[in-house]
């Protein structure tokens, strides 16, 4: 039987939406997001299952590190979804705790309100996330890098999820330190069009030039013009430290690219998981996820165009 991407995404999204029903309207702060944000979270959810299944056979400790974890919920700007919410990355990992737990969860963000909201939501969701003390912290990216580096030792492995709103905080010297950890798999949201827009403004001596120099760790970006050229240069740099680098592009309903999900690993097993996830995401479109969410929230009926 052929893989049904619409049914798969509908089932996944429905399960996650159900889990947040009791915190959906808690009046706490929510994080920025859009319908296309769901895709990277479905990739993360898929990867956690395979990652923990493999890693716990070979390691004493394995850690989930979320460097820009946000508040645990985000909303949508579309009028017919304005009252809906979706779980962010820290809840995606916490919801997997019963079957695919991590030894510990390093959840951090520089936004105090977001961390406070996430802490309260994790307490409210205890029946679903277990009794683990997740202990989200207000912390910047550089400090998290220092902490993770200090945790390196035989028997420790890391799954690091880096999903910033901008990119100025993600200096290459910090990223390189994480990529240099052999037992670390790294997810990174590369905001391709936003970086390309900054490239067009990066005149010599400008703040844009400084930021891009720090982001790439050198000035090789000046030889690139388009978003995909800038992306490929970054992938090349990651490839100097990791054996496998995967790119899952995310588009706005089949039109312009919104961002790229980059996953870097030295693990053959990790590479196999991402290869499978990439095949699924290649046929799971933003429009498909939007339609699935509208059906789940009873805002529309199943569209015959997705039914097989």
PyMOL commands that set and color helices and strands:
alter all, ss='L'
color gray80, all
select helices_A, chain A and resi 5-19+37-55+79-81+89-95+112-124+126-129+141-150+172-179+192-200+207-216+220-223+227-239+268-282+286-296
alter helices_A, ss='H'
color red, helices_A
select strands_A, chain A and resi 61-66+73-75+85-87+104-109+137-138+156-162+184-190+244-251+257-265
alter strands_A, ss='S'
color yellow, strands_A
deselect
rebuild
show_as cartoon
